[in-house]
Amino acid sequence: METLLQRLRNAGALAKLVGSAPAFVEAISQLPAVSKSEAAVMIRGETGTGKELVARAIHYMSDRAAHPFVALNCGSLPDSLLEDELFGHERGAFTGAHARRDGLIAQAKNGTLFLDEVDTLSQRAQVDLLRVLQDRRFRPIGSTAEREADIRVVAATNAPLDQLIRATNFRSDLYYRLCIFTINLPALRERKEDVLMLATHFLHKHALQDKPGLKLSAEACAALLAWDWPGNVRELENVMLRAIHLCRTDSIEVANLGLQTLCSLSPDAADCAGRESSFSVAKRRAIALFEKEYLTRLMAQQEGNISQAARVAGKDRSDIGKLLKKHRLDAKLFRQPVS
């Protein structure tokens, strides 16, 4: 039976993973089961989707939670330094090694080693990591004795590893060792229903003492929903952080967000770059742009209530429904999350 401590630990780890979109819920629903295992985990997702946050949740929900969580960005170090970073060295192992130094594997003893951008590992580093996963042992540089590698490895990538394997840039045997469990995190554009929930979360997270009642205007909500978020959740957090500091009233407006909303609403972003088209095509695009922009603002102002939106617009409810379907807008996206 789960103890109170375990329940609190699990709740704390999952509380930082904000969202209710089906694709996101499906991804994180695996975490409790994955956390009970000692097997390696591969987290896939675009930059900014929260891969390290998921890795930390796995660690803090596991039996290794009381021990270190050690993270390494594999792309941040050249191959010449990566071996020393992972395995450490003995005194005198090389010029400048004036003292013995533990590597990250030793520092993560009994805990979790998180390897971000694992796809950037060189062929030599891949072989070294494969040996650690297979033998559960490693040898510091300059040492004659092996040491036990009592760690759990969680890796992450934003690259298509299957393509790298076909191009012989990533070892298939290492891939199968790392991908015993695989978690696929959706991009923020694939979970638009979470945008306002996340924005509200960051609004509270970064709230300033002199702006306790700060909120998002309906127009700002519409702008957030219209943006495609190429930088994902990390981009959204940065946008909210900037807006909180730039806002001079008790309401965050579109101007505070710094988003090029008009271009993001356009059915063809190429026109925003100045490429001309025929009069009829340009007219259709202008009408579509007006419809989507008007509808997005209207639904944001009415917080997703189609009946109220229809009354304000002077249209039948069915007409608003057809427009929403035409522009692929879900009324649920505009409902303000409960704080």
Residue pairs with C-beta under 8 A, 6 or more apart in sequence:
2 10
9 60
9 61
9 65
10 32
10 61
12 60
13 31
13 56
13 57
13 60
13 61
14 28
14 31
14 57
14 61
16 53
16 56
16 57
17 24
17 28
17 50
17 53
17 54
17 57
18 194
18 197
18 198
18 201
19 25
19 191
19 194
19 197
19 198
20 193
20 194
20 197
21 186
21 190
21 191
21 192
21 193
21 194
23 186
23 190
23 191
24 185
24 186
24 191
24 194
27 54
27 183
27 184
27 185
27 186
28 54
28 57
28 183
30 181
30 183
31 54
31 57
31 58
31 61
31 183
32 61
34 41
34 58
34 181
34 183
35 57
35 58
35 59
35 61
35 62
36 62
36 63
37 180
37 181
38 152
39 180
39 181
40 133
40 152
40 153
40 154
40 155
40 177
40 178
40 179
40 180
40 181
41 55
41 58
41 153
41 154
41 155
41 178
41 180
41 181
41 182
41 183
42 118
42 155
42 156
42 157
42 161
42 178
42 179
42 181
42 182
42 183
43 51
43 54
43 55
43 154
43 155
43 156
43 157
43 182
43 183
43 185
44 51
44 156
44 157
44 158
44 182
44 183
44 184
44 185
45 51
45 156
45 158
45 184
45 185
45 186
45 187
46 158
46 185
46 187
46 232
47 158
47 231
47 232
47 234
48 188
48 231
48 232
48 233
48 234
48 235
49 185
49 186
49 187
49 188
49 232
49 233
50 185
50 232
50 233
50 234
51 116
51 156
51 158
51 185
52 71
52 114
52 116
52 156
54 183
54 185
55 69
55 71
55 112
55 114
55 154
55 156
56 69
56 114
58 112
58 154
59 65
59 69
59 111
59 112
59 114
59 152
59 154
60 69
62 112
62 152
64 110
64 111
64 112
64 152
67 108
67 109
67 110
67 111
67 112
68 107
68 108
68 109
68 110
68 111
68 112
69 108
69 111
69 112
69 114
70 104
70 107
70 108
70 111
70 112
70 113
70 114
71 114
71 116
72 85
72 86
72 104
72 113
72 114
72 115
72 116
73 116
73 117
74 82
74 115
74 116
74 117
74 118
74 119
74 120
74 121
74 125
75 116
75 117
75 120
77 85
79 122
79 124
79 125
82 121
82 122
82 125
83 125
83 128
83 141
84 101
84 103
84 141
85 103
85 104
86 103
86 104
86 105
86 128
86 129
86 138
87 103
87 105
87 128
87 138
87 139
87 140
87 141
88 100
88 101
88 102
88 103
88 105
88 106
88 140
88 141
89 97
89 100
89 101
89 103
89 140
89 141
89 142
89 143
90 97
90 100
90 140
90 141
90 142
90 143
91 97
91 98
91 99
91 100
91 142
92 142
93 140
93 141
93 142
93 143
94 141
94 142
97 141
97 142
100 140
102 140
103 138
103 140
104 113
105 113
105 132
105 138
105 149
105 151
106 140
106 147
108 151
109 150
109 151
110 150
110 151
111 151
111 152
112 151
112 152
112 153
112 154
113 151
113 152
113 153
113 154
114 154
114 155
114 156
115 129
115 153
115 154
115 155
115 156
116 155
116 156
117 156
117 157
117 158
117 159
118 155
118 156
118 157
118 178
119 157
119 158
119 159
119 161
119 164
119 170
121 129
121 170
123 171
126 170
126 171
126 174
127 171
129 174
130 171
130 173
130 174
130 177
131 137
131 138
132 138
132 149
132 153
133 153
133 174
133 177
133 178
134 177
135 149
136 148
136 149
136 150
137 146
137 147
137 148
137 149
138 146
138 147
138 149
139 145
139 146
139 147
140 147
153 178
155 178
161 170
161 175
161 179
164 170
165 171
165 172
165 175
187 229
187 232
188 194
188 195
188 198
188 229
188 232
188 233
188 235
188 236
189 228
189 229
192 225
192 330
192 333
193 330
193 332
193 333
195 224
195 225
195 229
195 236
195 333
196 216
196 221
196 224
196 225
196 333
196 334
196 335
196 336
196 337
197 337
198 233
198 236
198 237
199 216
199 221
199 224
199 236
199 240
200 216
200 336
200 337
200 339
202 236
202 237
202 240
202 241
203 214
203 215
203 216
203 240
203 244
203 252
204 339
206 240
206 241
206 244
207 214
207 244
208 214
208 244
208 245
211 244
211 247
211 250
213 250
214 244
214 247
214 250
214 251
214 252
215 250
215 251
215 252
216 224
216 251
216 252
217 251
217 252
217 253
217 254
218 297
218 300
218 301
219 253
219 254
219 297
219 300
220 243
220 251
220 252
220 253
220 254
220 256
220 257
221 300
221 334
221 336
222 261
222 296
222 297
222 299
222 300
222 334
223 254
223 257
223 259
223 261
224 236
224 239
224 257
224 259
225 296
225 300
225 333
225 334
226 261
226 264
226 265
226 292
226 293
226 296
227 259
227 261
227 264
228 264
229 235
229 236
231 238
239 257
239 258
239 259
242 256
242 257
242 258
243 252
243 256
243 257
243 258
244 252
246 256
247 253
247 256
254 261
260 272
262 272
262 289
262 293
263 269
263 272
265 289
265 292
265 293
265 296
266 272
266 285
266 289
267 285
267 288
267 289
267 292
268 285
271 277
271 282
271 285
276 282
277 285
288 327
291 323
291 326
291 327
292 327
292 329
295 320
295 323
295 324
295 327
295 329
296 329
298 309
298 312
298 313
299 306
299 309
299 324
299 329
299 331
299 333
299 334
300 334
301 309
301 312
302 308
302 309
302 312
302 334
303 334
303 335
303 336
304 331
304 332
304 333
304 334
304 335
305 331
306 317
306 320
306 321
306 324
306 331
307 317
309 320
310 316
310 317
310 319
310 320
313 320
323 329
324 330
324 331
